[in-house]
Amino acid sequence: MPPRLGNAWTAQPAALETTGGYRHFQLLGQRGRGPTRAVELEAVLERGFRLLVPLVQLRDRQLWQPGWQRIAGLEPADMPAAGLQDGPSQAIPMQIIPAIDLLGGQCVRLHQGDYGQVTRFSDDPLAQALDWQRQGAQRLHLVDLDGAKTGQPVNDAVVKAITAALGIPVQLGGGVRSLARAEELLACGLNRVILGTVAIEQPELVRQLAARHPGRIVVGIDAKDGLVATRGWIETSTVQATELARSFEDAGVAAIISTDIATDGTLAGPNLGALRAMAEASTIPVIASGGIGSLEDILSLLSIAPLGVEGVIVGRALYDGAVDLAEAIAAVGPGRLQDAVIPPSGSITV
């Protein structure tokens, strides 16, 4: 029986002309037998781009490497000439942001925002926060689930302990529904506060806070079937998520965190269509949230990074071990070489 092939492959410099400049591919299937055996590969950043590669070529390490590898020392001279009038495209760094969801002082995750489906990962959120920092996180995302549901600051002691101990920026959302509450949180060491429910109920408060605290106010837009959900996802409005994003175009907010409730906590992959729509709705940077279950899911976001998707929040996949934080940071960080070296023709696909 032939040895099983891995699902992830990286094209080396000598193969880039054949691959159209795409570097990272996933295995779709195999064809033929014996000397005619070949594999079908699909580009991670362009699902419509597929190759049929003879097995003998796939096993040539000058052409392909198993797994998603960095291509060290790749120079313009090594790249195919077509489409490179201005040189190779530059990688757009994407930030991997670990999430800690707080409920009753514990680190938990909800399935699709359902408070009745709680998985507890740790009773020591501070230790977990320090571990994410140790593994290379450049920012930490906190969610006060008690605050989101009831508006009460149940987890403030934990939040203050985390901000005091960490040397990286920390942002928090959940239950931030007044100017006083937002400024209280900013004063206790948080780098950013995230406004969700008030963004739809009190949009002027968002504008006021953004003016008072430039670069420190983020709008959290949680959507179900394209409509904004509020109050810990318990209520659904009639407002389109993209319209809400567009309304803050000139407000000076630092970013929009776009969460697709249907995929959150499921590990089923991000809703790329919804994220693309959100990124196209305004010029405000977008941070993706919901559904990340693998490194492939994170790499898929690179196809919409040029539209303004600058980061991704990862929760359950990190706790389950499906995603390694250090590997993910290397895969999409500023030193990565995952982008196509020949700019793809046509629009960015999702």
C-alpha positions as CSV (number, residue, x, y, z in Angstrom):
1,M,0.0,0.0,0.0
2,P,1.5,3.4,-1.0
3,P,2.5,5.7,1.9
4,R,-0.1,8.3,2.8
5,L,0.6,11.8,1.5
6,G,0.3,14.8,3.7
7,N,-2.5,17.4,3.2
8,A,-0.3,20.5,3.1
9,W,2.5,21.3,0.5
10,T,4.7,24.3,-0.2
11,A,6.0,25.0,-3.7
12,Q,9.7,25.9,-3.8
13,P,11.2,28.6,-6.0
14,A,11.8,26.3,-8.9
15,A,8.1,25.4,-9.1
16,L,6.6,28.9,-8.8
17,E,6.2,29.5,-12.5
18,T,4.1,26.3,-12.7
19,T,2.1,27.2,-9.6
20,G,1.3,30.7,-10.9
21,G,3.2,32.2,-8.0
22,Y,1.1,30.6,-5.3
23,R,3.2,28.8,-2.6
24,H,0.8,26.9,-0.3
25,F,-1.4,24.1,-1.5
26,Q,-3.6,21.5,0.0
27,L,-4.1,17.9,-1.2
28,L,-7.5,17.2,-2.9
29,G,-6.9,13.7,-4.1
30,Q,-4.9,11.3,-6.2
31,R,-5.2,9.9,-9.7
32,G,-3.8,7.0,-11.5
33,R,-1.4,4.2,-10.4
34,G,2.2,3.3,-10.7
35,P,4.4,5.6,-12.8
36,T,1.4,7.6,-13.9
37,R,0.2,8.4,-10.4
38,A,-0.4,12.1,-9.8
39,V,-2.0,14.3,-7.1
40,E,-4.5,17.1,-7.4
41,L,-3.5,20.2,-5.4
42,E,-5.5,23.4,-4.6
43,A,-4.0,26.8,-3.7
44,V,-4.9,27.8,-0.2
45,L,-5.2,31.5,-1.2
46,E,-7.1,30.8,-4.4
47,R,-9.4,27.8,-4.1
48,G,-10.2,27.9,-7.8
49,F,-6.5,27.4,-8.8
50,R,-5.7,23.7,-9.1
51,L,-2.7,21.7,-10.3
52,L,-2.3,18.0,-11.3
53,V,1.3,17.2,-10.2
54,P,3.0,13.9,-11.0
55,L,3.9,12.1,-7.8
56,V,7.6,11.9,-8.8
57,Q,7.6,15.8,-9.0
58,L,5.8,16.1,-5.7
59,R,8.6,14.0,-4.1
60,D,11.3,16.3,-5.6
61,R,12.3,18.5,-2.6
62,Q,13.7,21.0,-5.1
63,L,10.1,21.6,-6.2
64,W,7.9,20.8,-3.2
65,Q,8.1,20.5,0.5
66,P,5.6,18.8,2.8
67,G,3.7,21.1,5.1
68,W,3.4,24.9,4.9
69,Q,7.0,26.0,5.0
70,R,8.7,29.3,4.8
71,I,10.8,29.8,1.7
72,A,14.1,31.2,3.1
73,G,16.2,33.3,0.8
74,L,13.6,33.7,-1.9
75,E,14.9,36.6,-4.1
76,P,13.3,38.4,-7.0
77,A,15.8,36.7,-9.3
78,D,14.4,33.3,-8.3
79,M,10.8,34.3,-9.2
80,P,9.1,34.0,-12.6
81,A,9.2,37.2,-14.6
82,A,5.5,37.4,-15.7
83,G,3.5,39.9,-13.9
84,L,6.4,41.3,-11.8
85,Q,6.8,44.7,-13.2
86,D,6.9,46.2,-9.7
87,G,8.7,43.2,-8.1
88,P,7.0,40.7,-5.8
89,S,3.9,41.5,-3.8
90,Q,4.6,42.5,-0.2
91,A,3.2,40.4,2.6
92,I,0.6,42.2,4.7
93,P,1.2,41.3,8.3
94,M,-1.8,39.8,10.1
95,Q,-2.0,39.7,13.9
96,I,-3.0,36.5,15.7
97,I,-4.9,37.5,18.8
98,P,-5.6,34.8,21.5
99,A,-8.9,35.1,23.2
100,I,-9.8,34.6,26.9
101,D,-13.5,34.6,27.5
102,L,-14.3,35.2,31.2
103,L,-17.3,33.8,32.9
104,G,-17.5,33.8,36.7
105,G,-13.7,34.4,36.9
106,Q,-12.9,31.4,34.8
107,C,-11.6,31.0,31.2
108,V,-14.4,29.4,29.1
109,R,-15.7,29.2,25.5
110,L,-19.3,29.3,24.4
111,H,-20.7,27.4,21.4
112,Q,-22.3,29.9,19.0
113,G,-22.7,32.3,21.9
114,D,-25.0,30.0,23.8
115,Y,-24.6,30.5,27.6
116,G,-26.1,27.0,28.0
117,Q,-23.2,25.4,26.1
118,V,-20.1,26.3,28.1
119,T,-16.7,24.6,28.0
120,R,-14.3,25.5,30.8
121,F,-10.7,25.6,29.9
122,S,-9.0,27.1,33.0
123,D,-9.8,28.4,36.4
124,D,-6.7,30.6,36.3
125,P,-7.1,33.2,33.4
126,L,-4.0,35.1,34.5
127,A,-1.8,32.1,34.1
128,Q,-3.3,31.5,30.7
129,A,-2.8,35.1,29.7
130,L,0.9,34.9,30.7
131,D,1.2,31.7,28.7
132,W,-0.1,33.3,25.5
133,Q,2.3,36.1,26.0
134,R,5.2,33.7,26.5
135,Q,4.3,31.9,23.3
136,G,4.6,35.1,21.3
137,A,1.2,36.8,21.3
138,Q,1.4,40.5,20.5
139,R,-2.1,41.3,21.8
140,L,-4.6,39.7,24.0
141,H,-8.4,39.7,23.6
142,L,-10.6,39.5,26.7
143,V,-14.4,39.0,26.6
144,D,-16.4,39.7,29.8
145,L,-19.3,37.3,29.2
146,D,-20.9,38.2,32.5
147,G,-20.7,41.9,31.5
148,A,-22.1,41.2,28.0
149,K,-25.1,39.4,29.4
150,T,-25.9,41.4,32.5
151,G,-23.8,44.6,32.2
152,Q,-22.3,43.9,35.6
153,P,-18.5,44.1,36.1
154,V,-18.1,40.6,37.6
155,N,-14.7,39.9,36.3
156,D,-12.9,43.3,37.0
157,A,-10.5,41.8,39.5
158,V,-9.2,39.3,36.9
159,V,-9.1,41.9,34.2
160,K,-7.0,44.2,36.3
161,A,-4.6,41.4,37.3
162,I,-4.1,40.5,33.7
163,T,-3.4,44.1,32.5
164,A,-1.0,44.6,35.4
165,A,1.0,41.4,34.7
166,L,1.2,41.5,30.9
167,G,3.6,43.6,28.8
168,I,1.5,43.3,25.6
169,P,-1.6,45.3,24.8
170,V,-4.9,43.9,26.1
171,Q,-8.3,44.7,24.7
172,L,-11.7,43.9,26.3
173,G,-15.3,43.7,25.2
174,G,-18.5,42.8,27.0
175,G,-20.8,45.0,28.9
176,V,-19.1,48.3,28.0
177,R,-22.2,50.5,27.7
178,S,-21.4,53.9,29.1
179,L,-18.7,56.5,28.8
180,A,-17.8,56.1,32.5
181,R,-17.4,52.3,32.2
182,A,-15.2,52.6,29.1
183,E,-12.9,55.2,30.7
184,E,-12.7,53.2,33.9
185,L,-11.5,50.2,31.9
186,L,-9.0,52.3,29.9
187,A,-7.7,53.8,33.2
188,C,-7.0,50.3,34.7
189,G,-4.5,49.5,32.0
190,L,-6.5,48.2,29.0
191,N,-5.1,49.3,25.6
192,R,-8.5,49.2,23.9
193,V,-12.1,48.8,24.8
194,I,-14.7,47.2,22.5
195,L,-18.1,48.6,22.2
196,G,-20.8,46.3,20.9
197,T,-24.4,46.9,22.0
198,V,-23.9,50.6,22.4
199,A,-22.6,50.9,18.9
200,I,-26.1,50.3,17.7
201,E,-28.1,51.8,20.6
202,Q,-25.8,54.8,21.3
203,P,-23.7,55.5,18.2
204,E,-22.8,59.0,19.4
205,L,-21.2,57.5,22.5
206,V,-18.8,55.6,20.2
207,R,-18.0,58.8,18.4
208,Q,-17.4,60.7,21.6
209,L,-15.1,58.0,23.1
210,A,-13.2,57.7,19.8
211,A,-12.6,61.4,19.8
212,R,-11.5,61.4,23.5
213,H,-9.3,58.3,23.2
214,P,-7.8,58.1,19.6
215,G,-6.8,54.6,18.6
216,R,-8.3,52.9,21.7
217,I,-11.9,52.4,20.8
218,V,-13.0,49.4,18.8
219,V,-16.5,48.5,17.5
220,G,-17.5,44.9,17.9
221,I,-20.1,43.9,15.3
222,D,-21.5,40.4,16.0
223,A,-23.8,39.2,13.3
224,K,-26.3,36.4,12.7
225,D,-27.4,35.9,9.1
226,G,-26.0,39.4,8.4
227,L,-28.0,41.1,11.2
228,V,-26.4,42.7,14.3
229,A,-26.9,40.8,17.5
230,T,-26.7,42.6,20.9
231,R,-26.6,42.0,24.7
232,G,-24.4,39.0,24.6
233,W,-26.0,37.7,21.4
234,I,-29.3,37.3,23.2
235,E,-31.1,39.8,21.0
236,T,-31.0,40.3,17.2
237,S,-31.7,43.7,15.6
238,T,-32.9,44.5,12.1
239,V,-29.7,46.4,11.3
240,Q,-27.4,45.0,8.6
241,A,-23.9,44.5,10.0
242,T,-22.3,46.1,7.0
243,E,-24.5,49.2,7.3
244,L,-23.4,49.6,11.0
245,A,-19.8,49.4,9.9
246,R,-20.3,52.0,7.2
247,S,-21.9,54.4,9.7
248,F,-18.6,54.7,11.6
249,E,-16.5,55.4,8.6
250,D,-15.5,58.9,9.8
251,A,-15.7,58.2,13.6
252,G,-12.1,57.5,14.2
253,V,-12.5,54.0,15.6
254,A,-9.3,51.9,15.7
255,A,-10.9,48.7,14.2
256,I,-14.0,46.7,13.8
257,I,-14.1,43.2,15.2
258,S,-16.4,41.2,13.0
259,T,-17.8,38.0,14.6
260,D,-20.0,35.6,12.8
261,I,-22.2,33.9,15.5
262,A,-23.0,30.9,13.3
263,T,-19.3,29.9,13.2
264,D,-18.1,31.1,16.6
265,G,-16.8,28.2,18.7
266,T,-17.5,25.6,16.0
267,L,-14.0,25.3,14.5
268,A,-15.8,25.0,11.2
269,G,-13.8,27.8,9.5
270,P,-14.4,31.6,9.1
271,N,-17.2,33.1,7.1
272,L,-15.0,34.6,4.4
273,G,-18.0,36.0,2.5
274,A,-19.2,38.0,5.5
275,L,-15.7,39.1,6.3
276,R,-15.1,40.3,2.8
277,A,-18.4,42.2,2.9
278,M,-17.4,43.8,6.2
279,A,-14.0,44.8,4.9
280,E,-15.5,46.4,1.8
281,A,-18.1,48.3,3.7
282,S,-15.6,50.8,5.1
283,T,-11.9,51.7,5.3
284,I,-11.8,50.8,9.0
285,P,-9.4,47.9,9.6
286,V,-11.2,44.6,10.3
287,I,-10.3,41.9,12.8
288,A,-11.9,38.5,12.1
289,S,-13.5,36.5,14.8
290,G,-15.3,33.1,14.8
291,G,-14.8,29.7,13.4
292,I,-11.0,29.3,13.3
293,G,-10.3,25.6,13.6
294,S,-6.9,25.1,11.9
295,L,-3.9,26.8,10.4
296,E,-5.5,26.4,7.0
297,D,-8.4,28.6,8.2
298,I,-6.0,31.3,9.2
299,L,-4.1,31.1,5.9
300,S,-7.4,31.4,4.1
301,L,-7.8,34.9,5.6
302,L,-4.8,36.1,3.6
303,S,-7.0,36.1,0.5
304,I,-8.9,39.1,2.0
305,A,-6.1,40.7,3.9
306,P,-5.6,43.3,1.1
307,L,-9.1,44.5,1.7
308,G,-8.2,45.5,5.2
309,V,-8.5,42.4,7.4
310,E,-5.6,43.0,9.7
311,G,-6.0,40.4,12.4
312,V,-7.8,37.3,13.6
313,I,-9.0,36.4,17.1
314,V,-8.4,32.7,17.9
315,G,-10.0,30.9,20.9
316,R,-11.0,27.3,21.1
317,A,-8.6,26.1,18.4
318,L,-5.7,27.2,20.6
319,Y,-7.1,25.6,23.7
320,D,-7.8,22.4,21.9
321,G,-4.3,22.3,20.3
322,A,-5.7,22.4,16.7
323,V,-3.7,25.6,16.2
324,D,-0.2,26.2,17.6
325,L,0.2,29.9,18.4
326,A,3.8,30.3,17.5
327,E,3.3,28.5,14.2
328,A,0.3,30.6,13.3
329,I,2.2,33.8,14.1
330,A,5.0,32.7,11.8
331,A,2.6,31.7,9.1
332,V,0.9,35.1,8.7
333,G,3.3,37.5,10.5
334,P,5.5,40.2,8.9
335,G,8.2,37.7,7.9
336,R,5.9,35.3,6.1
337,L,6.2,34.3,2.4
338,Q,2.7,33.0,1.9
339,D,1.4,35.5,-0.6
340,A,1.4,34.9,-4.4
341,V,4.5,36.3,-5.9
342,I,2.6,36.9,-9.1
343,P,-0.4,39.1,-8.3
344,P,-3.5,37.0,-9.2
345,S,-5.5,38.3,-12.1
346,G,-9.1,39.4,-11.4
347,S,-10.7,40.2,-8.1
348,I,-9.7,38.6,-4.8
349,T,-11.7,35.5,-4.3
350,V,-13.2,34.0,-1.2
